[in-house]
Amino acid sequence: MSTALLARTHLDWLESEAIYILREVAAECARPVLLFSGGKDSCVLLRLAEKAFRPGRFPFPLMHIDTGHNFPEVIAFRDRRAAELGEELIVRSVEDSIARGTVVLRHALDSRNAAQATTLLESIAEFGFDACIGGARRDEEKARAKERICSFRDEFGQWDPKAQRPELWNLYNTRVHPGENIRVFPISNWTELDVWQYIEREGLDLPSIYYAHERDVVRRNGLLVPVTPLTPPREDEQVERLSVRFRTVGDVSCTCPVASTASTPADIIAETAVTTITERGATRMDDQTSEASMERRKKQGYF
């Protein structure tokens, strides 16, 4: 083996695999799109896309499905980063689906996280996308671990974990009939620790709430729930002001921070290396309703 290959780190190998997948999708699919929320995983995807396609333009637009309940720091970062890259950003909102009557919530303050699936499927149909590139990883959750890198979805946008295509020798079958699509996960084999090590190595900018800051929270079901207009404290709960950070950023109504004083990627790497709870297990209220919550949402068209 050559000296150059021996000198490659595990991040180099993961990066090369992800760039290869992005280029394969760009070459094989007629109308791909990269899902960019402003979160850390999608920021890593943007850097990988830069390395795969610069100095040219990306061969796909960026798209975000906005629940209307996202953290304002993340939305501001999303818009700024897309503008810096000079790439097309498509934003479609769950609010519009509610107005059309395709999404019906039981209560105005209900989580809109699962409702994103409907808006995503409507957006796929609107633009004719045949591949949606996302930042999901297998270490996040049990249902994610079943996912192929190129995950086939039928004409209803549904995922059947028992009817997925083999991916032998890194050969990816992206053929779909009209109305079908695939979800592509280039960083599927990465871990949360890999992501943070890559963020540190590449000097990637992230929304500020990924780092330690003071915030009012209440303790509920083993989680630190942020106090916001969407998640107000209950009568029997005591509001505390703690130093926290978000391991993942999603809908305000179901995303919780963790206690932390980590203010740099190096600090977060040190914390992540010793944690025993996945980022979704530690922060997502919607995944605690049942062990099958994520798989059920994915079968309905979720990311």
ZABAKOL-856178 format. One line per 8 residues: their letters; for each residue x, y, z of N, C-alpha, C, O. Coordinates in steps of 0.2 Angstrom, whole numbers, always signed. Layout:
A	X,Y,Z,X,Y,Z,X,Y,Z,X,Y,Z ~ ...
This chain:
MSTALLAR	+4,-6,+0,+0,+0,+0,+4,+6,+0,+10,+6,+4 ~ +3,+11,-4,+7,+17,-5,+7,+21,+2,+2,+21,+6 ~ +12,+25,+3,+12,+30,+8,+7,+35,+9,+4,+36,+14 ~ +4,+37,+3,-1,+42,+3,-8,+39,+6,-11,+42,+10 ~ -9,+32,+4,-15,+29,+7,-14,+28,+14,-19,+28,+18 ~ -8,+26,+16,-7,+24,+23,-8,+31,+27,-10,+30,+33 ~ -7,+36,+24,-7,+43,+28,-14,+45,+29,-16,+50,+32 ~ -19,+42,+25,-26,+45,+25,-29,+43,+32,-28,+37,+34
THLDWLES	-33,+48,+35,-36,+46,+41,-43,+44,+40,-45,+43,+34 ~ -47,+41,+45,-53,+39,+44,-58,+44,+41,-63,+43,+38 ~ -57,+51,+43,-61,+56,+40,-60,+57,+33,-64,+58,+29 ~ -54,+56,+30,-52,+56,+23,-56,+51,+20,-59,+52,+14 ~ -56,+45,+22,-60,+39,+19,-68,+41,+19,-71,+39,+14 ~ -70,+43,+25,-77,+45,+25,-79,+50,+20,-84,+50,+16 ~ -75,+55,+20,-76,+61,+15,-76,+58,+8,-80,+60,+4 ~ -71,+54,+6,-70,+51,-1,-77,+47,-3,-79,+48,-8
EAIYILRE	-79,+43,+2,-85,+39,+1,-91,+44,-1,-95,+43,-5 ~ -92,+49,+4,-98,+54,+3,-97,+58,-4,-102,+59,-7 ~ -91,+60,-6,-90,+64,-12,-92,+59,-18,-95,+61,-23 ~ -90,+53,-17,-92,+48,-23,-99,+47,-23,-102,+47,-29 ~ -103,+47,-18,-110,+46,-18,-113,+52,-21,-118,+51,-25 ~ -111,+58,-19,-114,+64,-22,-113,+64,-29,-118,+66,-33 ~ -107,+62,-32,-106,+63,-39,-110,+57,-43,-112,+59,-48 ~ -111,+52,-40,-115,+46,-43,-122,+49,-43,-125,+48,-49
VAAECARP	-125,+52,-38,-132,+54,-38,-132,+59,-44,-137,+59,-47 ~ -128,+64,-44,-128,+70,-49,-128,+67,-56,-131,+69,-60 ~ -124,+61,-57,-123,+59,-64,-129,+54,-66,-131,+54,-71 ~ -132,+51,-61,-137,+46,-62,-144,+49,-62,-149,+46,-65 ~ -146,+54,-58,-153,+56,-57,-154,+62,-61,-150,+66,-62 ~ -160,+63,-63,-162,+68,-68,-163,+74,-64,-162,+80,-66 ~ -166,+74,-58,-168,+80,-54,-167,+79,-47,-172,+78,-43 ~ -161,+79,-44,-159,+78,-37,-160,+85,-33,-160,+90,-37
VLLFSGGK	-160,+85,-27,-161,+91,-23,-157,+89,-16,-157,+83,-14 ~ -154,+94,-13,-150,+93,-7,-154,+96,-1,-156,+102,-2 ~ -156,+92,+4,-160,+95,+9,-156,+99,+14,-152,+96,+17 ~ -157,+105,+15,-152,+109,+19,-157,+113,+24,-161,+117,+22 ~ -156,+111,+31,-160,+114,+36,-156,+119,+40,-159,+123,+44 ~ -149,+120,+39,-145,+124,+43,-142,+120,+49,-138,+123,+53 ~ -144,+114,+50,-141,+109,+55,-134,+107,+53,-132,+108,+48 ~ -131,+104,+58,-124,+102,+58,-123,+97,+52,-118,+98,+48
DSCVLLRL	-127,+92,+52,-126,+87,+47,-127,+90,+40,-123,+88,+35 ~ -132,+94,+39,-133,+97,+32,-127,+102,+30,-126,+103,+24 ~ -124,+105,+35,-118,+109,+34,-112,+105,+32,-109,+108,+28 ~ -111,+99,+35,-106,+95,+32,-108,+93,+25,-103,+93,+21 ~ -114,+91,+23,-116,+90,+17,-114,+95,+12,-111,+94,+6 ~ -115,+102,+14,-113,+107,+9,-106,+107,+8,-104,+109,+3 ~ -102,+106,+13,-94,+106,+12,-92,+100,+8,-88,+101,+3 ~ -96,+95,+8,-94,+89,+4,-96,+91,-3,-93,+89,-8
AEKAFRPG	-102,+94,-4,-104,+96,-11,-99,+101,-14,-98,+101,-20 ~ -97,+106,-10,-92,+110,-12,-85,+106,-15,-83,+108,-20 ~ -83,+101,-11,-77,+98,-13,-79,+93,-19,-74,+92,-23 ~ -85,+91,-20,-87,+87,-25,-88,+91,-32,-86,+88,-37 ~ -90,+97,-32,-92,+100,-38,-89,+107,-39,-89,+110,-45 ~ -86,+110,-34,-83,+117,-36,-77,+116,-40,-73,+111,-40 ~ -75,+121,-45,-77,+128,-45,-84,+129,-48,-86,+134,-49 ~ -87,+123,-50,-94,+124,-54,-99,+125,-49,-98,+125,-43
RFPFPLMH	-105,+126,-51,-111,+127,-47,-113,+120,-45,-112,+115,-48 ~ -117,+119,-40,-120,+113,-38,-125,+110,-43,-128,+114,-46 ~ -125,+104,-45,-129,+101,-50,-136,+100,-47,-140,+96,-50 ~ -138,+103,-41,-145,+103,-38,-146,+109,-34,-141,+112,-32 ~ -152,+110,-33,-154,+116,-28,-154,+113,-21,-153,+107,-20 ~ -154,+118,-17,-155,+116,-9,-162,+117,-8,-166,+121,-11 ~ -165,+113,-3,-172,+114,-1,-173,+113,+7,-169,+109,+9 ~ -177,+117,+10,-178,+116,+17,-186,+116,+18,-190,+120,+15
IDTGHNFP	-188,+111,+21,-195,+111,+23,-196,+114,+30,-194,+111,+35 ~ -199,+120,+30,-199,+124,+36,-206,+122,+40,-211,+123,+37 ~ -205,+120,+46,-211,+119,+50,-214,+125,+52,-220,+125,+54 ~ -211,+131,+52,-214,+137,+55,-212,+138,+62,-214,+143,+65 ~ -209,+132,+65,-208,+132,+72,-200,+131,+73,-198,+128,+78 ~ -196,+133,+69,-189,+132,+69,-186,+137,+73,-189,+143,+74 ~ -180,+136,+76,-176,+141,+80,-174,+146,+75,-171,+145,+70 ~ -175,+153,+77,-174,+158,+73,-166,+159,+71,-165,+161,+66
EVIAFRDR	-162,+157,+76,-155,+157,+74,-153,+152,+69,-148,+154,+65 ~ -157,+147,+68,-155,+142,+63,-158,+144,+56,-154,+144,+51 ~ -164,+147,+56,-166,+150,+50,-162,+156,+47,-161,+156,+41 ~ -160,+160,+52,-155,+165,+49,-149,+163,+47,-146,+165,+42 ~ -146,+158,+50,-140,+154,+47,-141,+151,+41,-137,+152,+36 ~ -147,+148,+40,-148,+144,+33,-148,+149,+28,-145,+148,+23 ~ -152,+155,+29,-152,+160,+23,-145,+163,+22,-143,+164,+16 ~ -141,+164,+27,-135,+167,+26,-130,+162,+22,-126,+164,+18
RAAELGEE	-130,+156,+24,-126,+151,+21,-127,+150,+14,-123,+149,+10 ~ -134,+150,+12,-136,+149,+5,-134,+154,+1,-131,+154,-5 ~ -134,+160,+4,-132,+167,+0,-125,+167,-1,-122,+169,-6 ~ -121,+165,+4,-113,+164,+4,-111,+160,-2,-107,+161,-6 ~ -115,+154,-2,-113,+149,-8,-115,+151,-14,-113,+149,-20 ~ -120,+156,-15,-123,+158,-21,-127,+152,-24,-128,+152,-30 ~ -130,+148,-20,-134,+142,-23,-142,+144,-22,-144,+147,-17 ~ -146,+141,-26,-153,+141,-26,-156,+138,-19,-154,+132,-18
LIVRSVED	-160,+141,-16,-163,+139,-10,-170,+139,-10,-173,+144,-11 ~ -173,+133,-10,-181,+132,-11,-183,+131,-4,-181,+127,+0 ~ -188,+135,-1,-191,+134,+5,-198,+133,+4,-202,+137,+1 ~ -201,+127,+7,-208,+126,+7,-210,+125,+14,-206,+122,+18 ~ -216,+127,+16,-218,+128,+23,-224,+123,+25,-228,+122,+21 ~ -223,+120,+31,-229,+116,+33,-235,+121,+34,-241,+119,+33 ~ -234,+127,+35,-239,+132,+36,-244,+132,+29,-250,+132,+30 ~ -240,+132,+24,-244,+131,+17,-248,+125,+17,-254,+125,+14
SIARGTVV	-245,+119,+19,-249,+113,+19,-255,+114,+23,-261,+111,+22 ~ -254,+117,+29,-260,+118,+34,-265,+122,+30,-271,+120,+31 ~ -263,+127,+27,-268,+132,+23,-272,+128,+18,-278,+129,+17 ~ -268,+123,+15,-272,+119,+9,-276,+114,+12,-280,+111,+8 ~ -275,+112,+18,-279,+107,+21,-276,+100,+21,-279,+95,+23 ~ -270,+100,+18,-267,+93,+18,-263,+91,+24,-262,+85,+25 ~ -262,+96,+29,-260,+94,+35,-265,+97,+40,-267,+103,+40 ~ -267,+93,+45,-272,+95,+50,-269,+93,+57,-268,+87,+58
LRHALDSR	-269,+98,+61,-266,+97,+68,-272,+97,+73,-277,+101,+72 ~ -271,+93,+78,-276,+93,+83,-276,+99,+87,-282,+101,+90 ~ -270,+102,+88,-270,+108,+92,-265,+113,+89,-260,+111,+86 ~ -265,+119,+89,-261,+124,+86,-254,+123,+88,-249,+125,+85 ~ -253,+121,+95,-246,+120,+97,-243,+113,+96,-238,+112,+99 ~ -247,+109,+93,-244,+102,+92,-238,+102,+88,-236,+107,+84 ~ -233,+97,+89,-227,+97,+85,-229,+96,+78,-233,+92,+76 ~ -225,+100,+74,-226,+99,+67,-220,+95,+63,-220,+95,+57
NAAQATTL	-216,+92,+67,-211,+88,+65,-213,+83,+60,-210,+82,+54 ~ -218,+79,+62,-220,+73,+58,-224,+76,+52,-224,+73,+46 ~ -227,+82,+52,-231,+85,+47,-226,+87,+41,-228,+88,+35 ~ -220,+87,+42,-215,+89,+37,-215,+84,+31,-214,+86,+25 ~ -217,+78,+33,-217,+72,+28,-222,+74,+22,-221,+73,+16 ~ -228,+77,+24,-233,+79,+19,-230,+84,+15,-231,+84,+9 ~ -227,+90,+18,-225,+95,+14,-219,+93,+10,-218,+96,+4 ~ -215,+89,+12,-209,+86,+8,-212,+82,+2,-210,+83,-4
LESIAEFG	-217,+78,+3,-220,+74,-3,-223,+79,-8,-223,+78,-14 ~ -226,+84,-6,-229,+89,-10,-224,+93,-14,-225,+94,-20 ~ -218,+94,-11,-213,+98,-14,-209,+93,-19,-208,+96,-25 ~ -209,+87,-18,-206,+82,-23,-210,+82,-29,-208,+82,-34 ~ -217,+82,-28,-221,+82,-33,-221,+88,-37,-222,+88,-43 ~ -221,+94,-34,-221,+100,-37,-215,+101,-42,-216,+104,-47 ~ -209,+99,-39,-203,+100,-43,-201,+94,-47,-196,+95,-51 ~ -204,+89,-46,-202,+83,-50,-195,+80,-47,-192,+77,-52
FDACIGGA	-193,+81,-41,-187,+78,-39,-187,+70,-39,-192,+67,-37 ~ -182,+67,-41,-181,+60,-41,-176,+57,-36,-176,+51,-35 ~ -173,+62,-32,-168,+60,-27,-167,+66,-22,-166,+72,-24 ~ -168,+64,-16,-167,+69,-10,-161,+67,-6,-161,+62,-3 ~ -156,+72,-6,-150,+70,-3,-151,+73,+4,-152,+79,+5 ~ -150,+69,+9,-151,+71,+16,-145,+69,+21,-140,+65,+19 ~ -145,+72,+27,-139,+71,+31,-140,+66,+37,-137,+66,+42 ~ -145,+61,+36,-146,+56,+41,-140,+51,+41,-137,+50,+37
RRDEEKAR	-140,+49,+48,-134,+44,+49,-137,+38,+53,-142,+38,+56 ~ -134,+32,+52,-136,+26,+54,-135,+26,+62,-139,+22,+65 ~ -131,+30,+65,-130,+29,+72,-135,+33,+76,-136,+33,+82 ~ -140,+37,+72,-144,+42,+76,-150,+38,+79,-152,+40,+85 ~ -152,+32,+76,-159,+29,+78,-159,+23,+75,-157,+21,+70 ~ -163,+18,+78,-164,+11,+76,-167,+11,+69,-164,+7,+65 ~ -172,+15,+67,-174,+15,+60,-169,+17,+55,-169,+15,+50 ~ -165,+22,+57,-160,+25,+53,-155,+19,+51,-152,+19,+46
AKERICSF	-154,+15,+56,-149,+10,+55,-151,+5,+50,-146,+1,+47 ~ -157,+4,+48,-160,+0,+43,-159,+3,+36,-160,-1,+31 ~ -158,+9,+36,-158,+13,+30,-152,+11,+25,-146,+11,+27 ~ -154,+10,+19,-148,+10,+14,-146,+17,+12,-149,+22,+14 ~ -140,+17,+9,-137,+24,+7,-142,+27,+2,-143,+33,+2 ~ -144,+23,-3,-149,+25,-8,-156,+22,-6,-157,+16,-7 ~ -160,+25,-2,-166,+22,+1,-172,+23,-4,-174,+29,-5 ~ -175,+18,-7,-180,+18,-11,-187,+20,-8,-189,+17,-3
RDEFGQWD	-191,+25,-11,-197,+26,-9,-202,+25,-15,-201,+27,-20 ~ -208,+23,-13,-213,+21,-18,-217,+27,-21,-215,+33,-19 ~ -222,+26,-25,-225,+32,-28,-229,+36,-23,-232,+42,-24 ~ -230,+33,-17,-233,+37,-11,-228,+40,-6,-230,+42,-1 ~ -222,+39,-8,-217,+42,-4,-215,+37,+2,-212,+40,+7 ~ -218,+31,+2,-217,+27,+8,-211,+23,+8,-208,+21,+2 ~ -208,+21,+14,-202,+17,+14,-204,+10,+17,-207,+10,+22 ~ -202,+5,+14,-203,-2,+16,-196,-5,+18,-192,-6,+13
PKAQRPEL	-194,-5,+24,-188,-8,+26,-186,-15,+23,-180,-17,+23 ~ -191,-19,+22,-190,-25,+19,-190,-26,+11,-189,-31,+9 ~ -190,-20,+8,-190,-20,+1,-185,-15,-2,-187,-11,-6 ~ -179,-15,+1,-174,-11,-1,-169,-14,-6,-168,-20,-5 ~ -165,-10,-9,-161,-13,-14,-154,-15,-11,-151,-11,-7 ~ -151,-20,-14,-144,-22,-11,-139,-17,-14,-140,-14,-19 ~ -134,-15,-10,-129,-11,-12,-122,-14,-11,-117,-12,-8 ~ -121,-19,-15,-115,-23,-15,-109,-19,-19,-111,-16,-24
WNLYNTRV	-103,-19,-16,-97,-16,-20,-98,-9,-21,-96,-6,-26 ~ -102,-5,-17,-103,+2,-17,-106,+4,-24,-105,+9,-27 ~ -111,-1,-27,-114,+1,-33,-122,+2,-31,-125,-1,-27 ~ -124,+8,-33,-130,+11,-31,-135,+11,-36,-134,+14,-41 ~ -141,+8,-35,-146,+8,-40,-151,+14,-39,-155,+14,-34 ~ -151,+19,-43,-155,+25,-42,-161,+25,-47,-164,+30,-48 ~ -162,+19,-51,-167,+20,-56,-174,+20,-52,-176,+16,-48 ~ -178,+24,-55,-185,+25,-52,-190,+26,-57,-188,+29,-63
HPGENIRV	-196,+24,-56,-202,+25,-61,-204,+32,-59,-203,+35,-54 ~ -208,+35,-64,-211,+42,-63,-215,+42,-56,-219,+37,-55 ~ -214,+47,-52,-218,+47,-46,-214,+44,-40,-215,+46,-34 ~ -209,+39,-41,-205,+36,-36,-199,+41,-35,-198,+45,-39 ~ -196,+40,-29,-190,+44,-28,-185,+40,-23,-187,+35,-20 ~ -179,+42,-23,-174,+39,-18,-172,+44,-13,-172,+50,-15 ~ -171,+42,-7,-168,+47,-2,-160,+45,-1,-159,+39,-1 ~ -156,+49,-2,-149,+48,-2,-145,+50,+4,-146,+56,+5
FPISNWTE	-141,+46,+7,-138,+48,+13,-131,+47,+13,-128,+42,+15 ~ -127,+52,+10,-120,+51,+9,-116,+50,+16,-110,+48,+15 ~ -118,+53,+21,-114,+52,+28,-118,+47,+32,-117,+47,+38 ~ -121,+42,+29,-124,+37,+33,-119,+33,+37,-121,+31,+43 ~ -113,+32,+35,-108,+28,+39,-105,+32,+44,-100,+30,+48 ~ -106,+39,+45,-103,+43,+49,-106,+43,+56,-112,+40,+57 ~ -103,+44,+61,-106,+45,+68,-106,+52,+70,-103,+57,+67 ~ -109,+54,+76,-109,+61,+78,-102,+63,+80,-101,+69,+78
LDVWQYIE	-98,+59,+82,-91,+61,+84,-87,+62,+77,-84,+67,+77 ~ -89,+58,+72,-85,+60,+65,-87,+66,+63,-83,+70,+60 ~ -94,+68,+64,-96,+74,+61,-93,+80,+64,-91,+85,+61 ~ -92,+80,+71,-89,+85,+75,-82,+86,+73,-79,+91,+73 ~ -78,+80,+72,-71,+80,+71,-70,+83,+64,-66,+87,+63 ~ -75,+82,+59,-75,+85,+53,-76,+93,+53,-73,+96,+49 ~ -81,+94,+57,-82,+102,+58,-76,+105,+60,-75,+111,+58 ~ -73,+102,+65,-67,+105,+68,-61,+106,+63,-58,+111,+62
REGLDLPS	-60,+100,+59,-55,+100,+54,-56,+105,+48,-51,+108,+46 ~ -62,+106,+46,-64,+110,+41,-66,+117,+43,-66,+122,+39 ~ -66,+118,+49,-68,+125,+52,-75,+127,+50,-75,+133,+48 ~ -79,+123,+50,-86,+125,+48,-90,+129,+52,-90,+128,+58 ~ -93,+134,+50,-98,+138,+54,-104,+135,+55,-107,+131,+51 ~ -107,+136,+61,-114,+133,+63,-118,+138,+66,-115,+143,+69 ~ -124,+136,+67,-129,+141,+71,-126,+141,+78,-124,+136,+81 ~ -127,+147,+81,-124,+148,+88,-127,+143,+93,-123,+142,+98
IYYAHERD	-133,+141,+92,-136,+137,+98,-133,+130,+98,-134,+126,+103 ~ -128,+128,+94,-125,+121,+94,-119,+122,+100,-117,+117,+102 ~ -118,+128,+102,-113,+129,+107,-116,+131,+114,-122,+134,+114 ~ -112,+131,+119,-115,+132,+126,-118,+140,+126,-114,+144,+124 ~ -124,+140,+129,-127,+147,+130,-132,+146,+136,-134,+140,+137 ~ -133,+151,+139,-138,+151,+144,-145,+152,+142,-147,+155,+137 ~ -150,+147,+144,-157,+147,+142,-161,+145,+148,-159,+141,+152 ~ -167,+147,+148,-172,+145,+153,-175,+138,+150,-177,+137,+145
VVRRNGLL	-175,+133,+155,-177,+127,+154,-182,+124,+159,-181,+127,+165 ~ -185,+119,+158,-189,+115,+163,-187,+108,+163,-186,+106,+157 ~ -187,+104,+168,-186,+97,+168,-192,+93,+167,-197,+94,+171 ~ -192,+89,+161,-198,+85,+160,-197,+79,+157,-193,+78,+151 ~ -199,+73,+160,-198,+67,+157,-190,+65,+156,-189,+62,+151 ~ -186,+68,+160,-179,+66,+159,-176,+71,+154,-170,+70,+153 ~ -179,+76,+151,-176,+80,+146,-176,+87,+149,-180,+89,+154 ~ -172,+92,+146,-172,+99,+148,-176,+102,+142,-174,+103,+136
VPVTPLTP	-182,+104,+143,-187,+107,+138,-186,+115,+138,-186,+118,+144 ~ -184,+118,+133,-183,+125,+132,-189,+129,+133,-195,+126,+131 ~ -189,+134,+137,-195,+138,+138,-196,+143,+133,-192,+147,+132 ~ -201,+142,+129,-203,+146,+123,-210,+147,+123,-214,+144,+126 ~ -213,+152,+118,-220,+152,+118,-223,+146,+115,-229,+145,+117 ~ -220,+141,+112,-222,+135,+110,-222,+130,+115,-226,+125,+115 ~ -217,+130,+119,-216,+125,+125,-216,+129,+132,-211,+129,+135 ~ -221,+132,+134,-222,+135,+140,-221,+130,+146,-223,+125,+145
PREDEQVE	-219,+133,+152,-219,+129,+158,-226,+127,+160,-230,+131,+160 ~ -226,+121,+163,-233,+119,+166,-233,+122,+173,-228,+124,+176 ~ -239,+121,+176,-240,+124,+182,-235,+122,+188,-233,+125,+192 ~ -234,+115,+187,-230,+112,+192,-223,+112,+191,-219,+108,+194 ~ -220,+115,+186,-213,+115,+184,-210,+121,+186,-212,+127,+186 ~ -203,+120,+188,-199,+126,+190,-194,+128,+184,-191,+124,+182 ~ -194,+134,+182,-190,+137,+177,-183,+138,+180,-182,+141,+185 ~ -178,+135,+176,-171,+135,+178,-167,+139,+172,-169,+137,+167
RLSVRFRT	-162,+142,+174,-158,+145,+169,-151,+142,+169,-147,+142,+174 ~ -150,+138,+164,-144,+133,+164,-140,+135,+158,-142,+138,+153 ~ -133,+133,+158,-129,+133,+152,-131,+126,+148,-130,+121,+151 ~ -133,+127,+142,-135,+121,+138,-132,+122,+131,-130,+128,+129 ~ -133,+117,+127,-132,+117,+120,-136,+112,+116,-138,+107,+120 ~ -137,+113,+110,-142,+108,+106,-137,+103,+102,-132,+105,+99 ~ -138,+97,+103,-135,+92,+99,-138,+91,+92,-134,+89,+88 ~ -144,+93,+92,-148,+92,+86,-153,+98,+86,-155,+100,+91
VGDVSCTC	-154,+101,+80,-159,+106,+80,-165,+104,+75,-164,+102,+69 ~ -171,+105,+77,-177,+103,+74,-182,+108,+76,-181,+114,+77 ~ -188,+105,+75,-194,+109,+77,-194,+111,+85,-192,+107,+89 ~ -195,+117,+86,-195,+120,+93,-199,+115,+98,-197,+114,+104 ~ -204,+113,+96,-209,+110,+100,-207,+103,+102,-210,+100,+107 ~ -202,+100,+99,-200,+93,+101,-192,+92,+102,-190,+87,+102 ~ -188,+98,+102,-181,+98,+102,-179,+101,+109,-180,+106,+110 ~ -174,+97,+112,-172,+99,+119,-164,+100,+119,-161,+96,+115
PVASTAST	-162,+104,+123,-155,+105,+123,-152,+100,+129,-156,+97,+132 ~ -145,+100,+129,-142,+96,+135,-138,+101,+139,-136,+106,+136 ~ -137,+99,+145,-133,+103,+149,-126,+103,+147,-123,+97,+146 ~ -122,+108,+146,-116,+108,+143,-112,+115,+144,-116,+120,+144 ~ -106,+115,+145,-102,+121,+145,-97,+121,+138,-93,+125,+138 ~ -98,+117,+134,-94,+116,+128,-95,+122,+123,-101,+123,+121 ~ -90,+126,+122,-90,+132,+118,-86,+131,+111,-86,+136,+107 ~ -83,+126,+110,-79,+125,+104,-80,+118,+101,-82,+113,+105
PADIIAET	-79,+117,+95,-79,+110,+92,-75,+105,+97,-77,+99,+98 ~ -69,+107,+99,-65,+102,+103,-68,+101,+109,-68,+95,+111 ~ -71,+105,+112,-75,+104,+119,-81,+99,+117,-82,+94,+121 ~ -84,+100,+112,-90,+95,+110,-87,+88,+108,-90,+83,+110 ~ -82,+88,+105,-79,+81,+103,-77,+78,+110,-78,+72,+110 ~ -74,+81,+115,-73,+78,+121,-79,+76,+125,-79,+70,+128 ~ -85,+79,+124,-91,+77,+127,-94,+71,+124,-96,+67,+127 ~ -94,+72,+117,-97,+67,+113,-93,+60,+114,-96,+55,+113
AVTTITER	-87,+60,+115,-83,+54,+115,-85,+50,+121,-83,+44,+121 ~ -88,+53,+126,-89,+49,+132,-97,+48,+134,-99,+45,+138 ~ -101,+51,+129,-108,+51,+130,-111,+44,+129,-108,+40,+125 ~ -116,+42,+132,-119,+35,+131,-126,+35,+128,-129,+30,+128 ~ -128,+41,+127,-135,+42,+124,-134,+45,+117,-131,+50,+116 ~ -138,+43,+112,-138,+46,+106,-141,+53,+106,-144,+54,+110 ~ -139,+57,+101,-141,+64,+101,-149,+64,+100,-152,+68,+104 ~ -152,+59,+97,-160,+60,+96,-163,+57,+103,-168,+60,+105
GATRMDDQ	-159,+52,+106,-162,+49,+112,-161,+54,+118,-165,+54,+123 ~ -156,+59,+117,-155,+64,+123,-159,+70,+122,-160,+74,+126 ~ -162,+71,+116,-165,+78,+114,-171,+78,+111,-175,+83,+110 ~ -174,+72,+108,-180,+73,+104,-186,+70,+108,-186,+64,+109 ~ -191,+74,+109,-197,+72,+113,-201,+67,+108,-205,+63,+111 ~ -201,+69,+102,-205,+65,+97,-203,+58,+96,-207,+53,+94 ~ -197,+56,+98,-194,+49,+97,-195,+45,+104,-194,+39,+104 ~ -198,+49,+109,-199,+45,+115,-206,+42,+116,-208,+39,+121
TSEASMER	-211,+44,+111,-217,+41,+112,-218,+34,+111,-222,+31,+114 ~ -213,+31,+107,-213,+24,+106,-206,+22,+103,-203,+26,+100 ~ -204,+16,+104,-198,+14,+100,-198,+14,+93,-193,+14,+89 ~ -204,+14,+90,-206,+13,+83,-207,+20,+80,-210,+20,+74 ~ -207,+25,+84,-209,+32,+82,-206,+34,+75,-209,+36,+70 ~ -199,+34,+75,-196,+36,+69,-197,+31,+63,-199,+34,+57 ~ -198,+25,+64,-199,+20,+58,-206,+21,+56,-207,+21,+50 ~ -211,+23,+60,-218,+24,+58,-218,+31,+54,-221,+31,+49
RKKQGYF	-214,+36,+56,-214,+42,+52,-211,+41,+45,-213,+44,+40 ~ -206,+37,+45,-202,+36,+39,-207,+32,+34,-206,+33,+28 ~ -211,+27,+36,-215,+24,+32,-221,+28,+29,-224,+27,+24 ~ -221,+34,+32,-226,+39,+30,-223,+44,+25,-227,+49,+23 ~ -217,+44,+24,-213,+49,+19,-208,+53,+23,-205,+57,+19 ~ -207,+52,+29,-202,+57,+33,-195,+55,+30,-194,+51,+27 ~ -191,+60,+32,-184,+60,+29,-181,+53,+31,-175,+52,+29
